[in-house]
Amino acid sequence: MRHLLWTILLASGLVWGQAHLSENESQHRPDPTAVLPLPSAQDFSNDAKMVRDRGLPMMLAVVTRECGYCTLLKNEFIRPMIISGDYVDKVIIRTLDISRDDDVTDFNGAAISPEDFASNRGVIVTPTVLFLDDKGKELQPRMIGINTIDYYGAYLDEAIDKSRAVLRSRPGIARK
C-alpha cells in the first residue's frame, strides 16, 4: 500500500511539474523519453559560423563505436546535457565518431575523414573532448579519457565556462 501511495504521489508531482513549465522552457527542452540522437559533426565550416554568430564555443567529443568510455561519456554526460536544455545557450555540442567511414567538412571547407580530422589535432585516445573556437583552435585544455566519473560533469562545466569567457573576449564573436 505504501509503495502504491509513493507511486501516485510521484506521478502526480511529475504531471504537476510538467504542467507548470513555462512555454519558453518547454520549447527548448527535448522530450526526455524520446530516443535522442547526439549531434554528430558533419560540417565544421558551418559550425564555425554558428560559433561566431552565437558566441558559443564548440564542445567536440571524439569517440569510437567500440569504446566503452565513449559510450559512458555519451550516455551519462552528453545526452543528459542535451536533454536538460541547460546548455543550449552555453555551448555547441558535437560528437565525432572516428570509426565511421563518411567524410566530414573541415573548418577550411575541405572534405576529410573523421580519423584524419582527429589525427590532425593530435587526438590519439578516445574519448577526447575538445573545446574549439570558430577556427578549430582549442580554447581550453582537452579532456582525455574519463578519470573521475563523480566529478567529470563539473570538469566539463568548468571547461565550457572558461571556453565561453575566452571566446567572448575575441573580436568578431557575438556576445549574447
N, CA, C and O of each residue as an XYZ file, in Angstrom:
704
protein
N       0.831     -1.191      0.000
C       0.000      0.000      0.000
C       0.877      1.258      0.000
O       0.626      2.206     -0.744
N       1.909      1.247      0.848
C       2.795      2.404      0.930
C       3.480      2.632     -0.424
O       3.648      3.773     -0.855
N       3.873      1.544     -1.089
C       4.525      1.636     -2.390
C       3.592      2.281     -3.427
O       4.025      3.103     -4.235
N       2.317      1.901     -3.392
C       1.325      2.466     -4.295
C       1.142      3.958     -4.030
O       1.033      4.745     -4.971
N       1.108      4.353     -2.756
C       0.949      5.758     -2.399
C       2.121      6.584     -2.925
O       1.916      7.667     -3.473
N       3.341      6.086     -2.763
C       4.522      6.795     -3.260
C       4.483      6.910     -4.790
O       4.852      7.945     -5.344
N       4.047      5.874     -5.452
C       3.950      5.897     -6.907
C       2.949      6.949     -7.366
O       3.212      7.685     -8.318
N       1.813      7.022     -6.700
C       0.792      8.014     -7.047
C       1.307      9.424     -6.791
O       1.123     10.312     -7.624
N       1.949      9.637     -5.647
C       2.496     10.965     -5.330
C       3.564     11.378     -6.337
O       3.588     12.523     -6.790
N       4.436     10.456     -6.681
C       5.483     10.755     -7.646
C       4.888     11.089     -9.006
O       5.289     12.068     -9.634
N       3.945     10.295     -9.461
C       3.314     10.532    -10.759
C       2.579     11.873    -10.782
O       2.663     12.606    -11.767
N       1.874     12.190     -9.723
C       1.147     13.461     -9.700
C       2.119     14.636     -9.649
O       1.849     15.686    -10.232
N       3.237     14.471     -8.964
C       4.256     15.523     -8.929
C       4.869     15.745    -10.292
O       5.122     16.887    -10.677
N       5.112     14.676    -11.031
C       5.663     14.807    -12.367
C       4.681     15.493    -13.299
O       5.069     16.344    -14.099
N       3.418     15.130    -13.200
C       2.396     15.761    -14.033
C       2.281     17.236    -13.686
O       2.211     18.078    -14.581
N       2.260     17.561    -12.389
C       2.167     18.954    -11.960
C       3.378     19.738    -12.452
O       3.238     20.860    -12.938
N       4.569     19.149    -12.326
C       5.790     19.832    -12.753
C       5.798     20.084    -14.246
O       6.195     21.167    -14.676
N       5.375     19.126    -15.051
C       5.310     19.298    -16.491
C       4.292     20.373    -16.865
O       4.525     21.168    -17.776
N       3.176     20.393    -16.165
C       2.123     21.357    -16.485
C       2.558     22.780    -16.178
O       2.025     23.726    -16.757
N       3.512     22.944    -15.280
C       3.920     24.284    -14.872
C       5.221     24.753    -15.496
O       5.743     25.795    -15.099
N       5.758     24.023    -16.456
C       6.914     24.511    -17.192
C       6.465     25.725    -18.002
O       5.380     25.727    -18.584
N       7.292     26.734    -18.033
C       6.934     27.894    -18.837
C       6.951     27.504    -20.312
O       7.586     26.523    -20.700
N       6.252     28.278    -21.118
C       6.191     27.995    -22.544
C       7.593     28.032    -23.142
O       7.914     27.207    -23.998
N       8.438     28.978    -22.707
C       9.797     29.105    -23.211
C      10.625     27.872    -22.856
O      11.371     27.368    -23.696
N      10.502     27.384    -21.628
C      11.256     26.201    -21.211
C      10.840     24.977    -22.007
O      11.692     24.212    -22.459
N       9.560     24.788    -22.182
C       9.092     23.589    -22.867
C       9.499     23.587    -24.334
O       9.642     22.519    -24.928
N       9.688     24.767    -24.931
C      10.115     24.835    -26.321
C      11.582     24.439    -26.475
O      11.966     23.904    -27.515
N      12.407     24.692    -25.458
C      13.842     24.437    -25.549
C      14.256     23.093    -24.975
O      15.397     22.676    -25.171
N      13.387     22.418    -24.287
C      13.757     21.163    -23.644
C      13.213     19.986    -24.449
O      12.000     19.840    -24.602
N      14.118     19.146    -24.963
C      13.652     17.971    -25.715
C      12.902     17.007    -24.792
O      13.087     17.023    -23.575
N      12.080     16.196    -25.373
C      11.335     15.181    -24.640
C      12.313     14.139    -24.112
O      12.946     13.444    -24.907
N      12.457     14.007    -22.765
C      13.433     13.072    -22.213
C      13.093     11.613    -22.474
O      13.953     10.746    -22.323
N      11.861     11.327    -22.862
C      11.503      9.937    -23.136
C      11.829      9.533    -24.574
O      11.846      8.347    -24.901
N      12.085     10.512    -25.420
C      12.405     10.219    -26.818
C      13.849      9.735    -26.921
O      14.704     10.144    -26.136
N      14.111      8.873    -27.883
C      15.478      8.455    -28.151
C      16.153      9.633    -28.838
O      15.770     10.038    -29.935
N      17.141     10.159    -28.183
C      17.760     11.388    -28.653
C      19.071     11.097    -29.366
O      20.046     10.694    -28.732
N      19.104     11.296    -30.679
C      20.382     11.132    -31.365
C      21.297     12.292    -30.973
O      20.852     13.430    -30.825
N      22.563     11.983    -30.810
C      23.511     13.026    -30.450
C      23.895     13.821    -31.688
O      23.959     13.265    -32.785
N      24.150     15.118    -31.525
C      24.520     15.936    -32.682
C      25.901     15.542    -33.205
O      26.917     15.779    -32.551
N      25.920     14.955    -34.358
C      27.153     14.458    -34.957
C      27.796     15.540    -35.811
O      27.110     16.267    -36.529
N      29.106     15.640    -35.727
C      29.837     16.609    -36.542
C      29.758     16.191    -38.006
O      30.068     15.050    -38.349
N      29.346     17.107    -38.860
C      29.268     16.864    -40.304
C      30.043     17.933    -41.067
O      30.848     17.625    -41.946
N      29.786     19.203    -40.716
C      30.349     20.330    -41.454
C      30.893     21.351    -40.462
O      30.155     22.193    -39.950
N      32.193     21.265    -40.199
C      32.806     22.177    -39.229
C      32.829     23.617    -39.718
O      32.837     24.539    -38.902
N      32.840     23.836    -41.042
C      32.810     25.210    -41.553
C      31.467     25.857    -41.234
O      31.411     27.046    -40.919
N      30.398     25.093    -41.315
C      29.074     25.598    -40.941
C      28.989     25.812    -39.427
O      28.439     26.812    -38.967
N      29.538     24.866    -38.659
C      29.550     25.005    -37.199
C      30.363     26.227    -36.770
O      30.027     26.882    -35.783
N      31.445     26.537    -37.517
C      32.269     27.706    -37.193
C      31.454     28.992    -37.296
O      31.603     29.899    -36.478
N      30.596     29.061    -38.303
C      29.717     30.236    -38.452
C      28.784     30.339    -37.255
O      28.533     31.433    -36.749
N      28.270     29.201    -36.802
C      27.390     29.189    -35.638
C      28.156     29.653    -34.386
O      27.609     30.383    -33.560
N      29.412     29.231    -34.249
C      30.243     29.657    -33.118
C      30.364     31.180    -33.132
O      30.179     31.827    -32.100
N      30.672     31.753    -34.290
C      30.818     33.218    -34.401
C      29.495     33.936    -34.135
O      29.442     34.884    -33.351
N      28.426     33.475    -34.796
C      27.140     34.161    -34.710
C      26.511     34.076    -33.322
O      25.907     35.038    -32.848
N      26.653     32.933    -32.681
C      26.024     32.746    -31.366
C      26.961     33.063    -30.204
O      26.519     33.192    -29.063
N      28.259     33.190    -30.497
C      29.221     33.489    -29.444
C      29.405     32.345    -28.468
O      29.657     32.559    -27.283
N      29.276     31.125    -28.976
C      29.386     29.937    -28.131
C      30.532     29.061    -28.605
O      30.731     28.912    -29.810
N      31.287     28.480    -27.687
C      32.326     27.536    -28.096
C      31.703     26.229    -28.551
O      30.529     25.963    -28.293
N      32.500     25.416    -29.232
C      32.060     24.085    -29.613
C      32.739     23.071    -28.699
O      33.956     23.090    -28.519
N      31.935     22.195    -28.133
C      32.461     21.066    -27.378
C      32.377     19.859    -28.304
O      31.285     19.402    -28.642
N      33.532     19.347    -28.712
C      33.597     18.232    -29.644
C      34.107     16.992    -28.917
O      35.246     16.955    -28.453
N      33.255     15.985    -28.826
C      33.637     14.712    -28.216
C      34.078     13.773    -29.323
O      33.274     13.388    -30.172
N      35.349     13.403    -29.318
C      35.885     12.464    -30.301
C      35.759     11.068    -29.699
O      36.314     10.780    -28.639
N      35.022     10.210    -30.393
C      34.665      8.893    -29.859
C      34.840      7.818    -30.933
O      35.067      8.117    -32.105
N      34.728      6.558    -30.499
C      34.644      5.418    -31.422
C      33.510      4.511    -30.952
O      33.110      4.555    -29.789
N      33.007      3.703    -31.851
C      31.911      2.793    -31.512
C      32.313      1.749    -30.480
O      31.506      1.384    -29.625
N      33.538      1.268    -30.549
C      33.976      0.153    -29.709
C      34.415      0.586    -28.312
O      34.762     -0.266    -27.494
N      34.409      1.849    -28.025
C      34.965      2.393    -26.788
C      33.893      2.473    -25.699
O      32.928      3.227    -25.821
N      34.074      1.688    -24.633
C      33.123      1.704    -23.521
C      33.064      3.042    -22.817
O      31.988      3.478    -22.407
N      34.207      3.705    -22.668
C      34.218      5.015    -22.022
C      33.547      6.067    -22.900
O      32.983      7.037    -22.394
N      33.610      5.873    -24.210
C      32.908      6.774    -25.127
C      31.397      6.650    -24.932
O      30.680      7.650    -24.914
N      30.931      5.426    -24.788
C      29.511      5.184    -24.538
C      29.105      5.817    -23.213
O      28.041      6.428    -23.113
N      29.946      5.670    -22.202
C      29.692      6.292    -20.903
C      29.596      7.812    -21.048
O      28.668      8.430    -20.526
N      30.540      8.404    -21.747
C      30.533      9.856    -21.963
C      29.247     10.295    -22.649
O      28.616     11.265    -22.229
N      28.861      9.589    -23.698
C      27.664      9.970    -24.451
C      26.395      9.795    -23.622
O      25.543     10.683    -23.601
N      26.263      8.664    -22.945
C      25.015      8.365    -22.237
C      24.884      9.031    -20.881
O      23.777      9.386    -20.476
N      25.978      9.207    -20.175
C      25.914      9.749    -18.812
C      26.175     11.245    -18.732
O      25.844     11.873    -17.727
N      26.761     11.827    -19.772
C      27.096     13.245    -19.711
C      26.499     14.032    -20.873
O      25.733     14.970    -20.650
N      26.839     13.666    -22.110
C      26.391     14.469    -23.250
C      24.884     14.407    -23.437
O      24.241     15.448    -23.574
N      24.307     13.212    -23.447
C      22.853     13.091    -23.647
C      22.087     13.850    -22.557
O      21.160     14.588    -22.891
N      22.428     13.705    -21.272
C      21.724     14.498    -20.246
C      21.923     16.006    -20.409
O      21.020     16.782    -20.098
N      23.093     16.428    -20.893
C      23.305     17.856    -21.136
C      22.308     18.364    -22.175
O      21.746     19.449    -22.031
N      22.099     17.580    -23.208
C      21.183     17.968    -24.280
C      19.737     17.919    -23.792
O      18.964     18.848    -24.028
N      19.380     16.846    -23.119
C      18.003     16.684    -22.642
C      17.619     17.790    -21.666
O      16.485     18.270    -21.687
N      18.550     18.195    -20.817
C      18.237     19.218    -19.811
C      17.856     20.550    -20.443
O      17.068     21.304    -19.872
N      18.405     20.844    -21.611
C      18.160     22.145    -22.234
C      18.992     23.256    -21.630
O      18.937     24.391    -22.102
N      19.762     22.957    -20.597
C      20.547     23.973    -19.892
C      21.777     24.434    -20.662
O      22.393     25.435    -20.297
N      22.142     23.721    -21.716
C      23.377     24.037    -22.435
C      23.121     24.687    -23.788
O      24.066     24.980    -24.520
N      21.868     24.913    -24.125
C      21.518     25.491    -25.424
C      22.203     26.832    -25.640
O      22.655     27.126    -26.747
N      22.285     27.643    -24.600
C      22.894     28.965    -24.705
C      24.292     29.011    -24.107
O      24.797     30.090    -23.796
N      24.926     27.846    -23.940
C      26.270     27.789    -23.362
C      27.322     27.229    -24.305
O      28.467     27.682    -24.306
N      26.932     26.240    -25.112
C      27.923     25.534    -25.909
C      27.246     24.829    -27.089
O      26.087     24.421    -27.006
N      27.983     24.698    -28.169
C      27.525     23.925    -29.316
C      28.138     22.538    -29.153
O      29.361     22.393    -29.160
N      27.305     21.535    -29.007
C      27.767     20.181    -28.720
C      27.789     19.357    -30.006
O      26.811     19.310    -30.752
N      28.924     18.713    -30.245
C      29.068     17.820    -31.392
C      29.839     16.580    -30.955
O      30.671     16.637    -30.049
N      29.550     15.459    -31.615
C      30.345     14.247    -31.441
C      30.947     13.889    -32.791
O      30.350     14.143    -33.838
N      32.123     13.303    -32.755
C      32.785     12.852    -33.971
C      33.241     11.422    -33.747
O      34.177     11.159    -32.992
N      32.559     10.506    -34.420
C      32.905      9.084    -34.333
C      33.976      8.812    -35.380
O      33.698      8.807    -36.579
N      35.206      8.586    -34.915
C      36.306      8.406    -35.856
C      36.320      7.016    -36.485
O      37.155      6.734    -37.344
N      35.406      6.149    -36.065
C      35.325      4.828    -36.682
C      34.340      4.805    -37.854
O      34.169      3.768    -38.494
N      33.703      5.919    -38.136
C      32.773      5.949    -39.270
C      33.541      6.194    -40.565
O      34.668      6.690    -40.553
N      32.914      5.839    -41.677
C      33.592      5.873    -42.975
C      33.387      7.156    -43.773
O      34.250      7.526    -44.570
N      32.276      7.833    -43.577
C      31.994      9.003    -44.404
C      32.806     10.211    -43.960
O      33.121     10.366    -42.780
N      33.142     11.073    -44.935
C      33.937     12.260    -44.666
C      33.120     13.340    -43.965
O      31.890     13.350    -44.018
N      33.835     14.240    -43.312
C      33.246     15.452    -42.747
C      33.895     16.628    -43.468
O      34.896     16.466    -44.166
N      33.321     17.801    -43.293
C      33.896     19.011    -43.861
C      34.673     19.720    -42.767
O      34.127     20.035    -41.710
N      35.952     19.969    -43.027
C      36.842     20.607    -42.061
C      36.507     22.097    -41.922
O      35.669     22.619    -42.658
N      37.149     22.760    -40.998
C      36.922     24.187    -40.782
C      37.264     25.013    -42.019
O      36.698     26.088    -42.217
N      38.175     24.528    -42.845
C      38.537     25.262    -44.060
C      37.687     24.877    -45.273
O      37.934     25.355    -46.380
N      36.674     24.005    -45.065
C      35.750     23.626    -46.133
C      36.148     22.395    -46.918
O      35.439     22.017    -47.851
N      37.262     21.750    -46.575
C      37.729     20.562    -47.302
C      37.139     19.290    -46.709
O      36.911     19.205    -45.502
N      36.896     18.306    -47.560
C      36.421     17.005    -47.101
C      37.605     16.257    -46.472
O      38.721     16.276    -46.991
N      37.328     15.600    -45.343
C      38.372     14.881    -44.622
C      37.717     13.736    -43.851
O      36.570     13.847    -43.418
N      38.446     12.647    -43.686
C      37.901     11.539    -42.902
C      37.894     11.941    -41.428
O      38.757     12.703    -40.993
N      36.937     11.440    -40.664
C      36.916     11.753    -39.230
C      38.220     11.363    -38.536
O      38.702     12.078    -37.657
N      38.780     10.233    -38.935
C      40.040      9.785    -38.326
C      41.170     10.774    -38.608
O      41.950     11.089    -37.709
N      41.267     11.266    -39.844
C      42.300     12.249    -40.185
C      42.054     13.578    -39.479
O      42.997     14.234    -39.037
N      40.786     13.973    -39.376
C      40.449     15.204    -38.665
C      40.992     15.133    -37.237
O      41.652     16.061    -36.769
N      40.707     14.026    -36.553
C      41.165     13.860    -35.166
C      42.685     13.764    -35.104
O      43.307     14.366    -34.228
N      43.279     13.029    -36.004
C      44.733     12.868    -36.028
C      45.439     14.210    -36.241
O      46.460     14.482    -35.610
N      44.896     15.046    -37.129
C      45.469     16.367    -37.387
C      45.459     17.250    -36.139
O      46.231     18.204    -36.044
N      44.593     16.933    -35.194
C      44.515     17.689    -33.952
C      45.198     16.963    -32.794
O      45.076     17.369    -31.639
N      45.906     15.903    -33.107
C      46.673     15.193    -32.095
C      45.851     14.331    -31.159
O      46.308     13.990    -30.068
N      44.641     13.973    -31.570
C      43.806     13.103    -30.739
C      44.254     11.663    -30.972
O      44.190     11.157    -32.092
N      44.712     11.005    -29.896
C      45.174      9.628    -30.022
C      44.420      8.677    -29.104
O      44.573      7.460    -29.212
N      43.607      9.219    -28.201
C      42.849      8.409    -27.244
C      41.387      8.824    -27.322
O      41.069     10.008    -27.433
N      40.504      7.836    -27.263
C      39.079      8.155    -27.164
C      38.568      7.674    -25.818
O      39.011      6.635    -25.329
N      37.654      8.400    -25.213
C      37.126      9.682    -25.685
C      38.086     10.828    -25.373
O      38.802     10.810    -24.372
N      38.079     11.812    -26.249
C      38.762     13.083    -26.017
C      37.749     14.171    -26.308
O      37.070     14.148    -27.334
N      37.656     15.128    -25.391
C      36.730     16.244    -25.568
C      37.549     17.502    -25.820
O      38.413     17.872    -25.025
N      37.256     18.154    -26.949
C      37.934     19.385    -27.340
C      36.967     20.554    -27.194
O      35.762     20.403    -27.399
N      37.498     21.711    -26.842
C      36.716     22.937    -26.721
C      37.280     23.902    -27.756
O      38.380     24.429    -27.588
N      36.514     24.132    -28.839
C      37.036     24.786    -30.028
C      36.395     26.136    -30.306
O      35.241     26.390    -29.959
N      37.195     27.005    -30.955
C      36.674     28.282    -31.424
C      36.238     28.143    -32.878
O      36.162     27.032    -33.403
N      35.954     29.256    -33.522
C      35.450     29.237    -34.895
C      36.508     28.877    -35.932
O      36.177     28.684    -37.102
N      37.757     28.783    -35.531
C      38.834     28.392    -36.441
C      39.318     26.968    -36.166
O      40.225     26.471    -36.835
N      38.702     26.314    -35.169
C      39.099     24.959    -34.814
C      40.236     24.902    -33.813
O      40.794     23.834    -33.561
N      40.583     26.048    -33.243
C      41.655     26.114    -32.246
C      41.072     25.836    -30.865
O      39.937     26.207    -30.565
N      41.870     25.180    -30.035
C      41.415     24.825    -28.698
C      41.402     26.047    -27.777
O      42.362     26.815    -27.713
N      40.294     26.199    -27.074
C      40.112     27.302    -26.132
C      40.556     26.945    -24.720
O      40.938     27.816    -23.938
N      40.501     25.674    -24.407
C      40.854     25.147    -23.084
C      41.575     23.831    -23.264
O      41.478     23.215    -24.326
N      42.296     23.386    -22.252
C      42.929     22.064    -22.372
C      41.885     20.984    -22.614
O      40.803     20.998    -22.028
N      42.227     20.065    -23.473
C      41.327     18.961    -23.808
C      41.172     18.021    -22.623
O      42.035     17.940    -21.749
N      40.070     17.326    -22.619
C      39.816     16.320    -21.592
C      39.999     14.953    -22.250
O      39.252     14.578    -23.155
N      40.998     14.224    -21.782
C      41.344     12.938    -22.377
C      40.873     11.828    -21.456
O      41.225     11.792    -20.277
N      40.068     10.918    -22.008
C      39.549      9.810    -21.213
C      38.573     10.296    -20.155
O      38.182     11.463    -20.138
N      38.192      9.395    -19.286
C      37.338      9.728    -18.142
C      38.031      9.146    -16.919
O      38.179      7.930    -16.793
N      38.452     10.030    -16.019
C      39.161      9.516    -14.854
C      38.283      9.447    -13.611
O      38.211      8.395    -12.975
N      37.624     10.520    -13.254
C      36.803     10.540    -12.055
C      35.359     10.822    -12.455
O      34.984     11.972    -12.683
N      34.564      9.782    -12.538
C      33.185      9.921    -13.008
C      32.386     10.877    -12.129
O      31.578     11.655    -12.634
N      32.608     10.824    -10.819
C      31.839     11.668     -9.896
C      32.042     13.155    -10.154
O      31.142     13.949     -9.879
N      33.184     13.546    -10.668
C      33.484     14.966    -10.879
C      33.535     15.358    -12.354
O      33.715     16.533    -12.673
N      33.381     14.403    -13.242
C      33.557     14.654    -14.663
C      32.601     15.741    -15.176
O      33.008     16.611    -15.946
N      31.359     15.691    -14.760
C      30.396     16.707    -15.181
C      30.810     18.101    -14.747
O      30.640     19.065    -15.494
N      31.351     18.212    -13.549
C      31.820     19.514    -13.054
C      33.020     19.986    -13.871
O      33.148     21.176    -14.158
N      33.904     19.051    -14.246
C      35.051     19.420    -15.081
C      34.586     19.894    -16.453
O      35.135     20.853    -16.995
N      33.582     19.231    -17.016
C      33.023     19.674    -18.295
C      32.451     21.080    -18.175
O      32.728     21.942    -19.009
N      31.652     21.310    -17.134
C      31.046     22.635    -16.931
C      32.110     23.722    -16.789
O      31.982     24.806    -17.358
N      33.146     23.423    -16.033
C      34.219     24.401    -15.829
C      34.918     24.723    -17.160
O      35.177     25.888    -17.460
N      35.215     23.705    -17.938
C      35.872     23.914    -19.229
C      34.967     24.687    -20.193
O      35.444     25.532    -20.950
N      33.679     24.402    -20.167
C      32.730     25.130    -21.012
C      32.696     26.600    -20.608
O      32.775     27.479    -21.467
N      32.582     26.875    -19.321
C      32.531     28.267    -18.850
C      33.807     29.032    -19.207
O      33.741     30.178    -19.653
N      34.948     28.409    -19.014
C      36.218     29.069    -19.352
C      36.342     29.273    -20.857
O      36.856     30.300    -21.301
N      35.879     28.311    -21.642
C      35.911     28.440    -23.101
C      35.044     29.599    -23.560
O      35.427     30.356    -24.452
N      33.881     29.736    -22.951
C      32.979     30.846    -23.294
C      33.643     32.177    -23.013
O      33.569     33.098    -23.828
N      34.295     32.285    -21.862
C      34.942     33.540    -21.486
C      36.065     33.888    -22.459
O      36.186     35.040    -22.874
N      36.883     32.911    -22.824
C      37.976     33.151    -23.768
C      37.411     33.550    -25.131
O      37.868     34.521    -25.734
N      36.435     32.813    -25.606
C      35.860     33.081    -26.920
C      35.230     34.468    -26.981
O      35.428     35.196    -27.953
N      34.492     34.829    -25.975
C      33.773     36.112    -25.988
C      34.693     37.314    -25.812
O      34.279     38.453    -26.025
N      35.924     37.063    -25.429
C      36.869     38.168    -25.308
C      37.479     38.522    -26.660
O      38.198     39.516    -26.764
N      37.214     37.741    -27.686
C      37.803     37.926    -29.008
C      36.926     38.818    -29.885
O      35.699     38.750    -29.803
N      37.541     39.650    -30.721
C      36.754     40.467    -31.644
C      36.105     39.591    -32.714
O      36.643     38.553    -33.098
N      34.946     40.026    -33.184
C      34.228     39.308    -34.237
C      33.352     38.181    -33.747
O      32.741     37.475    -34.549
N      33.281     38.000    -32.424
C      32.458     36.961    -31.838
C      31.261     37.618    -31.169
O      31.415     38.598    -30.439
N      30.078     37.087    -31.412
C      28.857     37.620    -30.791
C      28.948     37.498    -29.278
O      29.539     36.550    -28.760
N      28.368     38.448    -28.575
C      28.349     38.430    -27.110
C      26.921     38.535    -26.627
O      26.460     39.615    -26.255
N      26.220     37.417    -26.634
C      24.804     37.420    -26.240
C      24.669     37.138    -24.785
O      23.554     37.098    -24.265
